[in-house]
Amino acid sequence: MTANRRNGIFYGVDRWAVLLYVLIVIAGWISITAASYDEETSSLFSFSHFYMKQLMWIGIAWVTALVVLLLDEHFYHKFAYPAYFVGLALLVAALLFGREVNGAKAWFEFGSVRVQPVEFAKIATALALARVMSGYSFSINRAGDLMRVALVICIPLLIIILQNDTGSGIVLGSFLFVLYREGLNKWLCIPILLIAALFIVSFLLSPMTLLVAVILVCVLSEAMMNGHWRSRIIFLAAIALASILLCAAAALIAPGKLDLYHSLLIVSLLSVVGVSVYAYRSNLRNIFILVCFFVGSMIFLPTTDYIFNSILKEHQQNRIKSYLGLLDDPRNLDYNVNQSKIAIGSGGFWGKGFLQGTQIKYGFVPERHTDFIFCTVGEEWGFVGAVVVLTLLCLLILRLMRMGERQQEPFGRIYCYCVAAILLFHVLVNVGMTIGLMPVMGIPLPFMSYGGSSLIAFTILLFIAIRLDASTRQFSPDRY
Amino acid sequence: MTGSEGFIRMRTLQVVVLIIFAVIIGRLAYLQLIDNRYTELAEANVLRHVVQYPPRGEVLDRNGEYLVQSRECYDLMVIYSDIDKRGFDTARMCSILGLTPEKIRRELANARMRPRAPRLVTSYISKEDKLRFDECNFRGFYTVYRTVRQYPRQVGGNLLGYVGEVNDNYLKRHPDYKIGDYVGMNGVESAYEPELRGRKGVKIQEIDTHGAIKGSYMNGLYDSLPEPGRCLTSTIDIRLQLLGEELMRGKVGAAVAIEPSTGEILMMVSSPTYDPDELVGRERGNNYMKMLYNKRQPLFNRAVKAKYPPGSTFKLVQGLIGLQEGVLRPTDLHVCHEGYQAGRLKMACHAHASPLDLRFAVATSCNAYFCYVFRDILDNPKYGNVKEGYDVWREYVESFGFGRKLGSDFLDEGNGYVPDRAFYDRQYRGSWNSLTVLSLSIGQDALGCTPLQLANLACIVANRGYYYIPHIVKKIEGRDSIDRRFYERHYTKVDPKHFEPIVDGMWRGVNVGGTSTMARLDGWDVCGKTGTAQNPRGRDHSTFLSFAPKDNPKIAISVYVENGGFGASAALPIASLLEEYYLTDTIRRPALLEYVKNMKIYYPAYDR
């Protein structure tokens, strides 16, 4: 095997990806310098500054990248499941023994260094997902296989939500991107997205509306998948009729005990049995998935209020309320977003210039070197700088997808897509939040936000993809 | 899944990625390129405009002595986070600045809310205290320059007005003022506010999110220096003003002296007055409230606002109108047997020779004589009926400056009141005649004049027929002239040739024999006219009009003492002493001075 292999660890490494990575890291470091620069401090290059510390972290990250490139690609394949379990263990450990920061019990502390295991759990989950999905005779649209995939994603997600770090947890939801690429029926993707959207706005809707919406989404997407429109509409009409009859009968027998919402709930849950039997007989397995969805939603639905009121901390509730426009208090809750919009908006076309951004320099933007690092770009380098940075990130994501496509093995392809999905989600949420498109979730901008654990984790994530890609090219068929 | 389907899905996902980035960039373009609100918001965040207050203009008297000075004083500011928490000695600071420890503790507790922002602790720190404060070097505390008013001679409370912080109402009408600015209120301070105010400067600073100052904006490119207010030279003679205030002490009323040849106000006393220094500094609010609730109303400028019945002094006007209308010749004789009788109506008069001519009637202040004159004016057959005649009479009276604002530089000048035809139509339901309103002939009834209008009447008589609008400011620093209206002669509707007999009557009243003989000054031809006005609130009001000398008069004066009794008993001695002092610089009648100073007047209406 080694005989056919081209020598040198850098052979086959995708130069474009590495170049984009280096450029983004440098842009991040410049932004951190601007964000944490203090005119009054005399010693410019002391290691107490964020930008000097970040320089050290960049160095460590590049060494790590080298190590990642040195390891054999089979290592990652084999290492996937153990890494996944170690990741889960770390998450549970953080949940039990970790330190609470900003209401999330998701941090380990070693001296002055804080590490967030979620960052590494993302890598582990991506590897595990790639491993599961690249298995022999795996078919994404088979219910059993889909269950395995759901399990791999949902276990870490649940632990992260229990850690009260919902923002990072939702990142794992971005793997839907990968599932779609791997052939998940699009009529399954759409109800997943719709139901997720319904849960975000569930605080706004009455339970009745929500229930009707969920039933309609499930039945209609099933009809889109399998056809048989006539029978599905008859099914809907039957459910409506039955629940009205049940409600009327209840009103005659025991007035006031059973309202229309509960009748509909009972009728639809009973009908689930009939639907399952029908699905089994006519061998329509995808109905099972929708049935699971539906039942899951029904379990979640009464609990969303409970989650919202007792599990979410007050600041998280307020963030969500503020984003949904339920709360009118710009000074306190929208303050961060407003200041961040002011900073970016005042940048104009060309920006104010390096170290000239008043909003950044004088501390009007909170968290300006971590979560709100993009404000520095927007204020000091203007629209031009922001577009350049976004273009770099966009090109990197597209490059990762391209690298995925040229893989020989599904493992590499799936992993590359996982990385692209994670990066896309981070960029969308982080940049979206600084310009008021997304609620404030507190997840970092990849490669740019200050913080060692985040930078190193993203570097490992990316360079595993580069390593897998490089090995594909080392064994590319045109060599024979 | 076949390969081609994977390809389609890859393309779909690429489109999704591009759409996401397009949305983000679109939103960025909106924020950064289209919506330009954010630039202003950013400036509002980071720029603090620090006002540099200019010193307010000073006011001199006509001889160049200071009436009002601007004294430097300081606001004490604190930046809480800079305080040396352990070394800070509250007691020491209190003893230096004269503050109570509670006050400092309270202010520091407030300052703690925004520890890095400068906060006002207290105002009005004197220069001496500031110097001692600087020696002690309290960390975190500093002072800011401002000016307050200072009155070296402590005169002219109502005349000069005072300076206070602008209120909401004023801010609404004057958008160029900001909260915290000082503005002149009443008197000279408000009349010449634009000149005295000067122009504020501004220093633009950059601040951080905690309010701490980080440096100046654009190296001070947009900063401006304050421009001090202009210095005013007032027409007031400070020595006369001092004496006037001293003589009027304990009495309620007003005294106004004018230089007839220019209309310059030499003295203007409204009594009771107050020490203008009381409305400066930390005790200002308390003192102000005390004065506001004082029943004698020291804050009410009686000299330009009060409406007094002019009493017998109004007979001068009556005689002049009669002469101009041709219903009276100076030699006309009328009989007076201790009063005027017409049917059942009787107007009493005091004992004097009878019959008498105009000159003697003025000198001895005969009521009956002017009843005849007044009735002849109103019942003149030329005008058909008495109401037409009344309108003619009223026009004459207004031409003397009564019943309207004179247009002096006091913004709050009163109108006085001359009743019009409609007033009597209402009062008597349309049926009235010259007998019904007979008391107007001796300056009673509904007639109301301000002491300034009365002094102006004295000027008109002294000038034989014209006046200059009375004014308080002679010269404004940096300007060639004051307002043009103060240089114009205003003639009455009475021809100057008719004034001589009236002046002669006034001269006789003082120098030959009449009601005003006490006002006689050797060597100076003083002319005067007493007045005793009945009123429903206790004793008669005492008033006196005078000017001197008879030819080329230097001073015209009116004194009004509420409830002072006869014109000769209270107002006359005061006016006479003031004239003597102004003309000769000395007072040779110490007994009269003592008499005036010790005069006790009982005010049932105020002192209940």
Interface residues (C-beta under 8 A of the other chain):
Chain A: E39 I140 F177 Y180 R181 E182 G183 Q339 K341 I342 A343 I344 G345 S346 G347 G348 F349 T358 Q359 K361 Y362 G363 F364 G378 G382 F383 A386 V387 L390 T391 L393 C394 I397 L398 M401 E405 A420 L424 V427 L428 V431 G432 I435 G436 L437
Chain B: M1 E5 G6 R9 M10 T12 L13 Q14 V16 V17 L18 I20 F21 V23 I24 I25 R27 L28 A29 L31 Q32 L33 D35 R37 Y38 T39 L41 A42 E43 N45 V46 E206 I207 D208 T209 H210 K214
